[in-house]
Amino acid sequence: MRFSAPLKPARLIKRYKRFLADVALDEGGEVTAHCPNPGSMMGLKAPGLRCWVSVHDDPRRKLKHTLELVEADGALVAMNTQNPNKIAEEAITAGRIAPLTGYASLRREVKYGENSRIDLLLEDPARPPSWVEVKNCHLMRTPGLAEFPDSVTTRGAKHLGELIKRVEAGDRAVQLFIVQRPDCNRLSPARDLDPVYAQALEAAKSAGVEILAYGCRIDLTGVELGAPMEVVL
């Protein structure tokens, strides 16, 4: 996934109201940027952090700038929670996620379950469909360990329940974590932040839902899938 135009360097002033961030541009001036991340952004929102924003000229947009990257713990971390679905789709199409190769077609945002939409549905006449739920992750409190979620996610637990139902129906179901930072090699549920989700993830694995996690390679031109990482429950 490549950025459509060069990013502008800045310093984070504050992130507030979930979807807003004030930044001081290196070229001068302060702007309010869209922050495409509804989570807590724990460890990634301290005033003064080095950051980068994209610029959009669409006159229909209320905010011209979007917060894309933050430098934390010596690494570039991608903030945009809309990235992982694109990253996963590109990687699967290119055959870079080995457990998810061999399907004839890929569809996005397919309705299923109780008022839910699956992120990616892989289909092939010769095998059961694979329902793939993609989650963004960028929390790291222990060096090398990615954790999900960074705040309570009842929606995330609901999605795991839907995946279990797909396994019970004879299909394949996968929970895919895209860790948008390059400095982690394993992933665990953040049990202290959301014990219900941690229990749901363990139940999903026991029920046959496959749990996959991949890191990312990140630079100022874009974000792409990196190496697979161990999932520790």
Backbone as a ProteinNet text record, in pm:
[ID]
protein_1_A
[PRIMARY]
MRFSAPLKPARLIKRYKRFLADVALDEGGEVTAHCPNPGSMMGLKAPGLRCWVSVHDDPRRKLKHTLELVEADGALVAMNTQNPNKIAEEAITAGRIAPLTGYASLRREVKYGENSRIDLLLEDPARPPSWVEVKNCHLMRTPGLAEFPDSVTTRGAKHLGELIKRVEAGDRAVQLFIVQRPDCNRLSPARDLDPVYAQALEAAKSAGVEILAYGCRIDLTGVELGAPMEVVL
[TERTIARY]
84.1	0	87.9	83	167.6	85.3	148.6	83	71.4	-39.1	-65.2	21.3	77.9	163.5	261.2	372.1	468.7	404.5	444.7	393.3	467.7	400.8	462.4	503	628.4	672.2	613.6	590.3	529	561.2	511.4	516.3	374.5	343.1	209.3	191.7	85.6	51.9	-44	-153.5	-245.8	-341	-387.1	-492.1	-614.1	-732.8	-851.9	-977.5	-1086.8	-1216.1	-1205.5	-1116.6	-1098	-1045.3	-1104.1	-1068.6	-999.3	-949.1	-881.1	-741.9	-648.4	-512.5	-458.6	-408.6	-341.7	-193.2	-134.9	7.6	72.5	202.5	282.9	367.7	342.6	415.6	558.1	651.6	790.8	805.7	721.4	731.7	671.6	611.9	552.6	401.9	348.4	203.7	151.5	36.3	-31.5	-161.7	-193.8	-317.2	-386.9	-516.5	-593.1	-607.8	-561.6	-563.2	-667.6	-720.9	-807	-720.9	-765.3	-694.8	-778.7	-743.1	-826.1	-802.8	-828.7	-801.3	-892.5	-994.4	-1086.8	-1038	-922.9	-872.6	-809.9	-751.7	-691.2	-557	-491.2	-356.9	-258.7	-272	-185.4	-37.9	40	182.7	217.3	115.9	141.1	79.9	47	-20.5	41.3	163.6	228.1	262.1	233	269.6	418.5	451.9	591	642.1	563.9	608.7	623.8	728	748.2	637.1	578	470.4	472.9	391.5	381.6	234.8	196.4	57.6	50.7	-59.4	-86.3	-172.7	-172	-246.7	-341	-467	-568.8	-633.4	-652	-707.4	-856	-919.4	-1062.2	-1143.3	-1213.3	-1289	-1403.6	-1441.8	-1550.6	-1502.7	-1370.8	-1317	-1317.7	-1357.6	-1352.6	-1209.9	-1130.4	-992.1	-899.8	-806.3	-716.5	-608.4	-569.6	-458.5	-508.7	-431.8	-461.4	-335.7	-346.2	-232.8	-207.7	-86.2	-54.2	48.3	156.2	265.5	306.7	351.1	409.1	538.9	639.6	764.1	760.3	770.2	765.4	860.3	930.5	1024.1	1126.6	1160.8	1261.1	1212.4	1082.1	1027.2	911.9	887	770.5	649	542.2	418	307.8	235.2	125.8	-1.3	-70.2	-184.7	-318.9	-321.7	-448.1	-508.8	-623.2	-686.3	-756.5	-758.4	-811.9	-707	-581	-473.4	-480.2	-502.1	-485.1	-564.5	-689	-765.7	-698.8	-648.4	-578.9	-449.6	-375.7	-249.3	-274.3	-375.3	-406.7	-451.1	-537.4	-585.2	-469.5	-383.4	-268.5	-179.4	-153.4	-63.2	-123.2	-251.5	-316.9	-318.1	-351.3	-354.7	-217.5	-113.6	23	79.2	1	45.8	147.8	145.5	246.8	201.9	76.8	31.1	7	106.7	105.6	-20.6	-70.2	-189.1	-315.8	-312.1	-432.8	-418	-330.9	-314.6	-404.3	-421.9	-493	-640.1	-689.7	-832	-851.4	-964.4	-990.8	-1037	-1100.8	-1155.3	-1150	-1155.9	-1156	-1262.4	-1346.9	-1447.2	-1433.1	-1467.9	-1457.7	-1596.5	-1604.6	-1724.8	-1850.9	-1845.6	-1959.5	-2044.4	-2174.6	-2264.6	-2268.1	-2268.5	-2284.3	-2324.1	-2370.1	-2403.4	-2513	-2501.1	-2600.2	-2551.3	-2595.7	-2559.4	-2408.3	-2336.7	-2191.6	-2149.9	-2028.8	-1966.9	-1825.2	-1791.8	-1658.5	-1563.7	-1444	-1349.2	-1311.6	-1275.2	-1234.5	-1296.7	-1354	-1408.2	-1334.6	-1263.1	-1188.7	-1270.4	-1284.4	-1369.5	-1300.8	-1332.7	-1278.2	-1371.3	-1400.8	-1492.6	-1446.8	-1315.5	-1260.8	-1244.9	-1284.5	-1262.7	-1363.4	-1382	-1475.6	-1429.6	-1522.7	-1484.1	-1407.9	-1325.2	-1247.3	-1290.5	-1341.6	-1388.7	-1276.2	-1227.1	-1108.6	-1144.1	-1134.7	-1154.4	-1017.1	-1001.3	-872.9	-880	-778.5	-772.2	-639.6	-648.5	-530.3	-471.9	-340.6	-273.5	-148.8	-128.8	-4	38.8	-20.3	18.4	138.8	243.1	357.8	398.4	381.8	423.2	549	568.8	689	765.2	895.9	969.7	946.7	909.2	890.1	753	668.5	537	426	355.6	236.2	118	26	-91.7	-216.8	-323.1	-454.2	-561	-657.6	-673.8	-606.2	-611.4	-557.3	-667.9	-791.3	-905	-1014.7	-1117.2	-1222.3	-1289	-1307.9	-1371.4	-1479.4	-1599.6	-1710.8	-1736.8	-1712.7	-1730.4	-1632.1	-1508.8	-1409.9	-1449.8	-1503.3	-1548.6	-1667	-1755.6	-1868.8	-1819.7	-1720.5	-1667.5	-1609	-1543.9	-1490.7	-1604.2	-1714.2	-1829.6	-1885.5	-1885.6	-1932.9	-1839.7	-1709.6	-1614.8	-1633.6	-1660.1	-1685.4	-1804.6	-1908.5	-2026.6	-1992.9	-1901.1	-1862	-1787.7	-1704.1	-1635.4	-1737.2	-1834.2	-1937.7	-2019.3	-2026.8	-2101.6	-2017.9	-1892.3	-1806.3	-1714.3	-1714.7	-1626.4	-1494.2	-1405.7	-1280.2	-1293.2	-1238.2	-1245	-1108.6	-1070.6	-936.5	-946.3	-882	-861.5	-719.3	-708	-578.6	-545.3	-436.5	-388.9	-280.2	-297.9	-194.7	-132.9	-8.5	61.8	135.4	84.3	139.7	260.9	357.1	486.5	588	715.7	814.9	895.3	867.4	955.7	895.7	800.8	741.7	760.2	775.1	789.5	690.7	601.7	499.1	380.8	265.4	142.5	65.6	7.1	-77.8	-198.7	-308.4	-420.9	-383.7	-429.7	-404.8	-509.5	-482.1	-579.8	-620.9	-527.5	-560.6	-648.9	-641.5	-721.5	-860.2	-871.1	-1000.7	-1000.8	-1027.4	-1026.8	-1133.1	-1244.4	-1350.2	-1301.6	-1231.4	-1178.9	-1073.3	-987.2	-884.3	-947.2	-1052.5	-1122.1	-1188	-1244.3	-1309.9	-1210.1	-1089.7	-987.2	-943.2	-926.8	-889.8	-1000.8	-1126	-1239.3	-1246.5	-1217.5	-1220.8	-1114.5	-995.3	-889.7	-927.7	-982.9	-1024.4	-1134.5	-1215.3	-1325.8	-1281.4	-1154.2	-1103.9	-1078.5	-1101	-1067.3	-915.2	-859.3	-714.7	-675.9	-569.6	-522.5	-388	-382.3	-259.8	-221.5	-92.3	-44.5	77.3	80.2	191.9	231.8	361	410.4	407.8	462.2	464.6	600.9	632.8	747.5	692.4	750.6	695.3	805.8	781.1	867.8	780	841.2	763.6	690.2	709.1	637.8	517.3	512.4	399.5	415.5	317	312.9	283.2	362.7	336.1	357.9	302.8	310.4	454.1	484.4	615.3	610.8	686.9	701.8	589	557.2	460.6	518.5	433.4	481.1	403.2	466.7	406.4	289.6	181.5	67.8	71.5	79	91.3	-36.1	-112.4	-237.3	-218.2
-118.2	0	123.5	201.3	319.3	444.9	543.4	672.1	740.7	809.1	867.6	989.4	1050.2	1168.2	1173.7	1245.6	1255	1307.4	1248.7	1292.5	1415.2	1494.1	1613.6	1584.7	1615	1593.3	1697.4	1655.3	1744.5	1695.7	1768.2	1727.1	1725.1	1617.9	1606	1704.2	1780.5	1871.6	1802.4	1751.7	1673.4	1596.7	1483.3	1405.1	1412.9	1438.4	1459.8	1425.8	1406.7	1372.6	1255.4	1161.9	1036.6	1057.1	1147.4	1156.5	1287.1	1360.6	1486.3	1487.9	1550.8	1567	1700.7	1780.7	1905.6	1876.5	1924.8	1902.1	2032.8	2043.3	2157.4	2110.7	2163.2	2123.9	2176.1	2094.6	2138.4	2260.3	2268.8	2379.4	2507.8	2496.9	2612.5	2605.2	2651.4	2653.8	2531.9	2547.1	2438.5	2407.8	2277	2236	2129.9	2116.8	2007.4	1898.9	1780	1667.4	1565.1	1494.1	1379.8	1267.8	1209.4	1097.1	971.7	891.5	776.7	656.6	676.7	573.5	595	508.9	528.1	470.8	402.4	339	438.6	387.1	474.6	530.9	465.3	504.9	512.1	418.8	414.9	412	503	510	579.4	629.2	686.3	825	890.6	1020.3	1128.1	1105.1	1203.3	1329.7	1446.3	1570.8	1574	1621	1632.1	1517.1	1408.1	1296.1	1339	1287	1308.2	1236.4	1302.8	1240.9	1287.8	1222.7	1258.8	1257.4	1354.1	1364.5	1361.9	1306.1	1313.8	1436.9	1483	1602.6	1566.2	1605.8	1574.4	1703.9	1715.8	1838	1826.4	1717.7	1697.5	1807.4	1891.3	2001.4	1954	1826.1	1773.7	1739.6	1732.6	1698.3	1819.8	1798	1906.7	1932.7	1827.7	1840.7	1798	1882.6	1858.8	1757.7	1748.8	1663.6	1539.1	1430.1	1305.4	1255.9	1222.9	1167	1024.6	997.2	866.1	788.4	853.7	785.5	862.1	786.7	843.7	768.6	839.8	773.8	748	621.3	583.3	466.8	469.5	362.3	339.3	447.3	437.5	377.2	360	297.1	379.4	365.4	425.9	336.9	396.3	323.3	385.6	302.7	352.9	363	476.2	503.2	472.6	470.8	464.1	324.9	312.3	180.7	133.8	217.5	174.9	100.1	105.7	40.7	-112.4	-177.7	-323.1	-403	-364.4	-438.2	-428.7	-310.1	-292.1	-373.2	-368.1	-441.8	-591.2	-640.7	-783.6	-825.6	-745.9	-780.2	-785	-684.4	-682	-803.7	-837	-948	-1082.3	-1101.3	-1227.9	-1243	-1135.3	-1138.9	-1171.7	-1121.6	-1146.7	-1279.6	-1354.1	-1483.2	-1474.1	-1365.1	-1343.2	-1387.6	-1431.5	-1489.9	-1637.7	-1718.4	-1859.6	-1935.4	-1918.9	-1995.9	-1956.4	-1843.9	-1795.5	-1795.8	-1878.1	-1889.9	-2000.2	-1999.8	-2107.9	-2087.3	-1965.7	-1937.1	-1865.4	-1892.2	-1837.5	-1691.7	-1650.2	-1514.1	-1457.1	-1325.3	-1253.5	-1145.4	-1141.5	-1036.1	-964.2	-837.1	-756.8	-717	-700.5	-647.1	-724.9	-856.4	-942.2	-958.1	-939.7	-952.4	-1097	-1113.3	-1245.9	-1230.1	-1339.8	-1337.3	-1237.6	-1180.6	-1086.2	-943.5	-884.2	-745.5	-723.8	-821	-810.5	-816	-769.5	-780.8	-836.3	-938.9	-996	-909.2	-890.5	-805.2	-865.5	-994.1	-1061.2	-1200.3	-1234.6	-1368.6	-1431.3	-1540.9	-1612.2	-1732.9	-1750.6	-1857.8	-1934.1	-2062.3	-2147.9	-2268.4	-2309.9	-2422.4	-2552.6	-2565.6	-2693	-2702.2	-2596.1	-2599.4	-2510.4	-2528.5	-2443.6	-2297.8	-2204.5	-2063.3	-2031.1	-1928.8	-1884	-1742.6	-1727.7	-1598.6	-1536	-1420.2	-1359.3	-1224.8	-1217.8	-1093	-1030.1	-904.6	-834.4	-732.9	-733.9	-636	-560.1	-429.8	-345.3	-353.4	-355.7	-359.2	-271.7	-189.7	-112.9	-83.1	-152.9	-134.3	-220.4	-158.8	-233	-172.3	-249.8	-204.8	-277.1	-400.5	-478.7	-489.9	-461.1	-466.4	-597.6	-586.1	-701.9	-765.7	-724.8	-786.4	-691.2	-725.5	-651.6	-702.3	-609.9	-648	-590.3	-667.8	-624	-664.9	-575.9	-440.2	-338	-209.4	-104.7	-38.9	-86.8	-43.5	-148.7	-141.1	-242.8	-244.7	-364.4	-379.3	-487.5	-448.2	-544.2	-591.8	-505.6	-542	-652.4	-641.8	-743.5	-880.2	-883.6	-1010.6	-1066.6	-977.8	-1021.6	-1087.6	-1027.8	-1083.5	-1223.1	-1244.2	-1377.9	-1479.3	-1438	-1526.9	-1563.2	-1466.3	-1492.7	-1590.7	-1577.4	-1669.2	-1811.9	-1825.8	-1959	-2024.1	-1945.8	-1999.9	-2047.2	-1978.2	-2021.4	-2155.1	-2174.3	-2302.9	-2412.7	-2383.8	-2482.5	-2520.5	-2428.8	-2455.6	-2532.4	-2558.6	-2633.9	-2550.1	-2419	-2330	-2310.8	-2237.4	-2199	-2055.4	-2025	-1890	-1850.4	-1725.5	-1677.8	-1539.7	-1522.9	-1390.9	-1347.6	-1243.9	-1196.9	-1062.4	-1057.1	-932.1	-872.9	-747.2	-673.3	-573.8	-599.9	-515.9	-406.9	-284.7	-175.5	-110.6	-195.4	-148.6	-259.1	-224.3	-323.8	-384	-345.8	-382.8	-488.5	-568	-675.2	-809.2	-915.8	-1049.5	-1149.8	-1104.7	-1191.5	-1105	-1169.5	-1096.6	-1171.8	-1097.5	-1154.2	-1064.2	-1118.5	-1031.9	-949	-824.3	-736.4	-768	-871.9	-924.3	-821.8	-737.8	-639.2	-527.2	-499.3	-392.7	-440.1	-567.2	-622	-772.9	-815.7	-958.8	-1037.4	-972.6	-1041.6	-1078.3	-986	-1016.3	-1126.3	-1121	-1223.8	-1362	-1372.1	-1499.7	-1542.4	-1445	-1475.6	-1525.1	-1468.9	-1512.3	-1655.1	-1686.9	-1823.1	-1921.8	-1881.3	-1968.1	-1990.5	-1885.2	-1897.2	-1995	-1984.3	-2077.4	-2220.7	-2241.8	-2375.8	-2431	-2340.8	-2382.7	-2408.7	-2377.8	-2403.6	-2281.1	-2161.9	-2039.2	-2025.1	-2002	-1985.7	-1842.1	-1827.3	-1696	-1669.1	-1567.4	-1531.1	-1387.2	-1359.1	-1222.9	-1196.1	-1077	-1034.8	-892.7	-867.7	-732.8	-657.8	-535.3	-453.3	-388.6	-366.6	-283.2	-145.2	-43.7	91.2	190.8	274.8	388.6	504.8	614.6	734	724.1	613.2	595.3	502.5	421.4	331.7	227.1	138.2	31.1	-99.1	-202.8	-331.7	-443.4	-558.9	-673.3	-714.5	-748.2	-797.6	-945.6	-984.3	-1126	-1173.6	-1302.2	-1358.9	-1356.9	-1352.1	-1351.9	-1453.9	-1496	-1593.4	-1530.7	-1606.6	-1562.3	-1639.4	-1566.3	-1627.1	-1599.8	-1704.9	-1688.4	-1732.8
0	0	0	-108.8	-120.6	-95	-35.7	-17.3	-153.1	-174.4	-305.7	-335.4	-232.1	-249.5	-132.3	-146.6	-36	92.3	204.9	334.6	382.8	465.9	523.7	668.4	706.1	844.4	938.8	1063.9	1161.5	1302.5	1400.4	1540.8	1594.1	1669.7	1726.2	1841.9	1835.7	1945.3	2041.6	1989.3	2070.9	1980.2	2031.8	1966.4	2057.4	2000.6	2083	2003.9	2076.3	2016	1919.8	1949.1	1875.1	1734.2	1657.8	1516.1	1477.4	1575.2	1545.7	1606.8	1536.2	1587.4	1539.6	1632.3	1596.4	1581.2	1471.5	1446.2	1402.8	1431	1386.3	1269.4	1152.4	1032.4	1035.5	988.8	981.5	890.9	787.6	692.9	749.3	869.7	933.4	941.4	1053.4	1071.6	1144.8	1206.8	1275	1202	1193.3	1126.3	1210.8	1190.2	1248.5	1143.5	1175.8	1082.1	1125.1	1027	1055.8	1113.3	1223.7	1285.6	1262.2	1161.7	1124.4	1214.3	1343.2	1442.4	1563	1583.5	1694.6	1827.1	1826.9	1948.4	2043.6	2150.2	2250.8	2206.3	2108.7	2062.9	2180.4	2271	2388.1	2346.6	2401.9	2373.5	2243.6	2171.9	2039	2021.6	2131.9	2120	2209.3	2256.9	2344.7	2266.2	2322.1	2254.5	2223.4	2104.4	2063.6	1979	1967.7	1885.8	1740.7	1678.1	1535.7	1460.1	1361.6	1286.6	1141.7	1059.7	918.2	878.6	796.5	752.5	600.1	548.7	406.3	380	256.3	217.8	103.7	116.9	17.2	-30.9	-160.5	-218.5	-251.9	-209.5	-238.6	-168.6	-243	-181.3	-91.9	-103.2	-20.4	120.8	139.1	271.5	363.3	488.4	585.6	631.4	642.6	686.1	572.5	540.2	426.1	459.2	588	630.3	703.8	692.7	763.4	832.2	960.5	1033.8	985.2	938	881.5	963.2	1004.3	1073.5	1198.5	1299	1419.7	1447.7	1491.6	1531.7	1681.9	1720.8	1861.7	1885.9	1996.5	2032.5	1922.2	1850.6	1745.7	1616	1600	1479.6	1424.2	1294.8	1233.3	1257.5	1307.3	1334.7	1250.7	1175.8	1093	1176	1167.5	1253	1187.3	1055.5	983	990.6	1057.1	1072.9	945.7	842	713.4	631	673.5	599.1	599.2	713.6	719.5	617.3	589.6	489	351.9	318.5	190.5	187.7	297.8	306.5	292.4	363	359.1	219.6	157.3	23.4	-76.7	-72.5	-163.2	-142.2	-15.7	15.5	-25.4	0.5	-37.6	-189.1	-259	-404.9	-463.2	-395.8	-442.4	-392.7	-314	-263.2	-152.4	-76.1	27.1	166.2	180.4	306.6	278.2	307.8	266.2	308.1	431.7	471	394.6	322.3	254.9	102.9	50.4	-94.2	-149.4	-282.4	-349.2	-369.7	-347.8	-369.1	-502.7	-565.4	-698.8	-694.7	-585.4	-580.7	-439.8	-433.7	-306.4	-312.4	-211.6	-200.5	-67	-65.6	56	106	238.3	303	266	281.2	250.7	377	364.7	479.3	528.7	659.6	719	864.5	925.4	1067.7	1101.4	1220.8	1271.5	1250.4	1140.8	1108.7	1104.3	1050.6	1039.4	892.9	868.1	736.7	755.6	680	689.1	606.6	655	582.6	447.6	447.9	324.9	319.2	206.8	185.5	67.5	94	-9.2	-53	-184	-235.3	-347.9	-355.7	-460.7	-475.9	-598.4	-617.5	-553.2	-532.2	-485.2	-334.1	-260.3	-115.1	-45.4	86.4	159.6	158.4	166.7	172.1	300	291.8	407.4	444.6	565.3	616.2	697.5	653	713.6	775.6	906.5	980.3	1003.7	963.9	974.2	1088	1174.5	1283	1278.5	1298.1	1308.6	1449.2	1458.2	1588.4	1582.7	1686	1692.8	1835.9	1931.8	2071.8	2105.1	2162.9	2213.9	2347.7	2454.3	2587.6	2633.3	2587	2612.5	2481.2	2480.7	2353.9	2279.1	2152.4	2067	2074	2171.1	2189.1	2146.8	2040.5	2000.4	2082.1	2117.4	2195.4	2131.1	2138.9	2089	2188.2	2214.4	2163.4	2254.4	2215.3	2302.9	2385.4	2368.7	2450.4	2432.4	2514.2	2509.4	2371.4	2315.7	2185.8	2189.6	2221.5	2219.6	2076.3	1980.6	1840.1	1799.9	1850.8	1819.3	1873	1993.8	2052	1973.3	1927.7	1847	1718.1	1655.6	1531.4	1553	1665.4	1694.3	1707.5	1768.1	1778.1	1641.3	1550	1413.8	1342.1	1365.7	1302.7	1353.3	1481.9	1538.4	1467.9	1441.1	1372.4	1232.2	1165.6	1031.3	1037	1138	1155.3	1182	1267.4	1299.5	1175.5	1079.3	955.9	853.5	887	797.1	711.8	731.8	656.4	731	668.2	731.5	780.2	898.1	953.2	1007.7	981.5	1017.5	1081	1195	1253.7	1218.1	1136	1086.2	1148.2	1225.3	1284.2	1195.2	1157.6	1085.1	1183.1	1221.2	1319.4	1242.7	1251.9	1171.5	1237.7	1269.3	1317.9	1291.2	1271.9	1231.3	1345.7	1469.5	1580	1672.5	1622.7	1702.9	1631.9	1711.9	1653.3	1712.3	1799.6	1856.4	1898.4	1914.3	1948.3	2054.8	2147.4	2252.1	2273.8	2325.5	2363.3	2485.6	2488.4	2602.9	2709.7	2785.4	2880.5	2985.8	3029.3	3132.6	3078.8	2950.2	2891.1	2850.4	2807	2768	2791.3	2915.7	2945.8	2869.6	2835.8	2761.6	2621.9	2556.8	2424.1	2431.5	2531.1	2545.6	2558.8	2638.8	2654.1	2523.5	2451.4	2324.4	2221.1	2221.7	2126.9	2157	2283.7	2322.7	2285.8	2306.8	2272.7	2122.3	2046	1900.9	1852.1	1907.2	1866.7	1901.5	2020	2062	1971.2	1914.7	1828.6	1684.8	1654.4	1519.9	1434.2	1489.9	1417	1413.4	1297.1	1283.4	1321	1397.2	1441.6	1375.1	1291	1220.3	1253.2	1254.9	1278.8	1191.5	1133.7	1048.8	1084.1	1083.3	1100.7	968.8	970.1	849.3	829.8	705	669.1	636.9	699	688.1	655	555.7	531.3	487.4	446.8	414.5	281.7	210.1	83	96	203.3	215.9	323.5	331.8	431.3	357.8	383.2	321.1	421	389.3	480	503.2	629.4	666.5	699.5	801.4	835.7	927.2	922.6	1017.4	1157	1256.1	1394.3	1477.4	1584.2	1675.7	1749.3	1764.9	1845.5	1976.4	2087.5	2219.8	2298.3	2327.4	2403	2547.8
[MASK]
+++++++++++++++++++++++++++++++++++++++++++++++++++++++++++++++++++++++++++++++++++++++++++++++++++++++++++++++++++++++++++++++++++++++++++++++++++++++++++++++++++++++++++++++++++++++++++++++++++++++++++++++++++++++++++++++++++++++++

